[in-house]
Amino acid sequence: MSERDYYPPGAYDDPNAPYNEIEVPERDFDVLISQTLSKNTEVLTNDYLYHEWVEEDEMGKRLEKEWDTSDTNWEEAYINNHYTPLQLIELFKEHLEKALESTEDKSTKKRYQELIKECSDWVEDDIEVFEDK
């Protein structure tokens, strides 16, 4: 019995049959990744105008307050209070590099090296911080 005898008639020579498919090898390609991240958070700032006044109506007098943030530099306020994603990546990379020096386990070392490589070469293209009203 030959190998052909195990296939349905005409199937042995069919290039479209699953068993005749040639597996395409993986290879590296250069790509550019651009991502947008967002996060709601709080920032502490005194970069605003504060107004207060007394209103009087049929219920009596009450103190009114207004915080004018139309000229607030939100990016500066955020950076003074928090880390940017790029700064977090760099801090994580530094942490991994220190941990790599102190580990002897080969699989852990390999994992740390992969993560360090993933943390490398990021560039901040744009940062935008605005008040979430």
Kinemage of the C-alpha trace (Angstrom):
@kinemage 1
@onewidth
@group {chain A} dominant
@subgroup {mainchain}
@vectorlist {calphas} color= white
{ca met a 1} P 0.000 0.000 0.000
{ca ser a 2} L 1.415 3.430 -0.928
{ca glu a 3} L 0.907 6.765 0.798
{ca arg a 4} L -1.642 7.782 -1.881
{ca asp a 5} L -3.949 4.965 -0.795
{ca tyr a 6} L -4.709 6.713 2.499
{ca tyr a 7} L -6.209 9.830 0.861
{ca pro a 8} L -9.556 10.255 -0.945
{ca pro a 9} L -9.308 10.161 -4.758
{ca gly a 10} L -7.650 13.346 -6.071
{ca ala a 11} L -6.877 14.664 -2.581
{ca tyr a 12} L -3.237 13.595 -2.462
{ca asp a 13} L -2.158 16.086 -5.128
{ca asp a 14} L -4.553 18.895 -4.097
{ca pro a 15} L -2.363 21.923 -3.136
{ca asn a 16} L -5.322 23.463 -1.252
{ca ala a 17} L -5.718 20.494 1.092
{ca pro a 18} L -4.880 21.354 4.724
{ca tyr a 19} L -2.142 18.711 4.889
{ca asn a 20} L -0.428 20.251 1.856
{ca glu a 21} L -0.342 23.810 3.249
{ca ile a 22} L 3.100 25.249 3.713
{ca glu a 23} L 3.552 26.978 7.050
{ca val a 24} L 4.818 30.528 6.603
{ca pro a 25} L 7.710 31.172 8.996
{ca glu a 26} L 7.539 34.029 11.463
{ca arg a 27} L 9.839 36.979 10.891
{ca asp a 28} L 10.436 40.385 12.438
{ca phe a 29} L 8.962 43.541 10.913
{ca asp a 30} L 9.607 47.135 12.001
{ca val a 31} L 6.439 48.884 13.155
{ca leu a 32} L 5.511 52.182 14.785
{ca ile a 33} L 2.974 52.019 17.589
{ca ser a 34} L 1.039 55.086 18.667
{ca gln a 35} L -1.357 54.787 21.561
{ca thr a 36} L -3.558 57.185 23.450
{ca leu a 37} L -4.103 56.678 27.158
{ca ser a 38} L -6.476 58.538 29.435
{ca lys a 39} L -7.130 58.616 33.156
{ca asn a 40} L -9.419 60.586 35.429
{ca thr a 41} L -7.576 61.775 38.515
{ca glu a 42} L -7.210 64.748 40.842
{ca val a 43} L -4.475 67.357 40.901
{ca leu a 44} L -3.618 69.859 43.585
{ca thr a 45} L -3.075 73.387 42.277
{ca asn a 46} L -3.384 77.001 43.272
{ca asp a 47} L -3.272 78.086 39.625
{ca tyr a 48} L -6.819 79.458 39.491
{ca leu a 49} L -8.728 82.611 40.335
{ca tyr a 50} L -10.987 82.572 43.377
{ca his a 51} L -13.958 84.885 43.737
{ca glu a 52} L -16.452 85.138 46.545
{ca trp a 53} L -19.391 87.447 47.073
{ca val a 54} L -22.561 87.722 49.099
{ca glu a 55} L -25.876 87.079 47.357
{ca glu a 56} L -29.098 88.216 48.902
{ca asp a 57} L -32.544 86.912 48.019
{ca glu a 58} L -35.848 86.117 49.756
{ca met a 59} L -34.087 83.294 51.693
{ca gly a 60} L -31.533 85.718 53.113
{ca lys a 61} L -27.861 86.233 52.560
{ca arg a 62} L -25.503 83.520 51.388
{ca leu a 63} L -21.852 83.435 50.466
{ca glu a 64} L -21.216 82.511 46.834
{ca lys a 65} L -17.896 81.121 45.661
{ca glu a 66} L -16.414 80.596 42.237
{ca trp a 67} L -13.196 78.937 41.114
{ca asp a 68} L -12.123 80.191 37.693
{ca thr a 69} L -9.814 77.654 36.051
{ca ser a 70} L -10.030 79.023 32.520
{ca asp a 71} L -6.318 79.956 32.578
{ca thr a 72} L -5.068 77.025 34.656
{ca asn a 73} L -2.045 75.188 33.285
{ca trp a 74} L -3.415 71.655 33.747
{ca glu a 75} L -0.375 69.924 32.268
{ca glu a 76} L 1.924 71.584 34.792
{ca ala a 77} L -0.505 70.835 37.628
{ca tyr a 78} L -0.653 67.177 36.604
{ca ile a 79} L 3.107 66.788 36.226
{ca asn a 80} L 3.622 68.373 39.676
{ca asn a 81} L 1.280 65.779 41.213
{ca his a 82} L 1.694 62.582 39.185
{ca tyr a 83} L 3.950 60.524 36.958
{ca thr a 84} L 3.281 60.415 33.234
{ca pro a 85} L 2.973 56.959 31.621
{ca leu a 86} L 6.433 57.447 30.125
{ca gln a 87} L 7.892 58.235 33.557
{ca leu a 88} L 6.172 55.142 34.991
{ca ile a 89} L 7.658 52.963 32.260
{ca glu a 90} L 11.128 54.352 33.008
{ca leu a 91} L 10.724 53.791 36.766
{ca phe a 92} L 9.562 50.224 36.138
{ca lys a 93} L 12.551 49.642 33.857
{ca glu a 94} L 14.941 50.913 36.560
{ca his a 95} L 13.277 48.632 39.104
{ca leu a 96} L 13.657 45.642 36.771
{ca glu a 97} L 17.321 46.440 36.119
{ca lys a 98} L 18.019 46.432 39.873
{ca ala a 99} L 16.048 43.209 40.331
{ca leu a 100} L 17.920 41.616 37.421
{ca glu a 101} L 21.238 42.220 39.179
{ca ser a 102} L 20.107 40.400 42.300
{ca thr a 103} L 18.449 37.303 40.824
{ca glu a 104} L 20.178 34.037 39.973
{ca asp a 105} L 17.179 32.224 38.482
{ca lys a 106} L 17.687 31.924 34.706
{ca ser a 107} L 13.989 32.035 33.773
{ca thr a 108} L 13.442 35.084 35.995
{ca lys a 109} L 16.480 36.779 34.454
{ca lys a 110} L 15.140 36.087 30.976
{ca arg a 111} L 11.705 37.455 31.917
{ca tyr a 112} L 13.254 40.625 33.411
{ca gln a 113} L 15.384 41.124 30.292
{ca glu a 114} L 12.293 40.816 28.076
{ca leu a 115} L 10.396 43.346 30.208
{ca ile a 116} L 13.356 45.746 30.203
{ca lys a 117} L 13.452 45.533 26.422
{ca glu a 118} L 9.700 46.241 26.267
{ca cys a 119} L 10.234 49.339 28.436
{ca ser a 120} L 12.910 50.730 26.125
{ca asp a 121} L 12.630 53.252 23.307
{ca trp a 122} L 9.229 54.757 24.132
{ca val a 123} L 8.769 58.395 23.064
{ca glu a 124} L 6.076 60.743 24.277
{ca asp a 125} L 4.574 62.270 21.132
{ca asp a 126} L 1.930 64.336 22.853
{ca ile a 127} L 0.550 65.082 26.284
{ca glu a 128} L -2.754 66.783 26.895
{ca val a 129} L -4.247 67.509 30.308
{ca phe a 130} L -7.533 69.327 30.739
{ca glu a 131} L -10.149 69.832 33.429
{ca asp a 132} L -12.841 67.146 33.506
{ca lys a 133} L -15.997 69.120 34.209
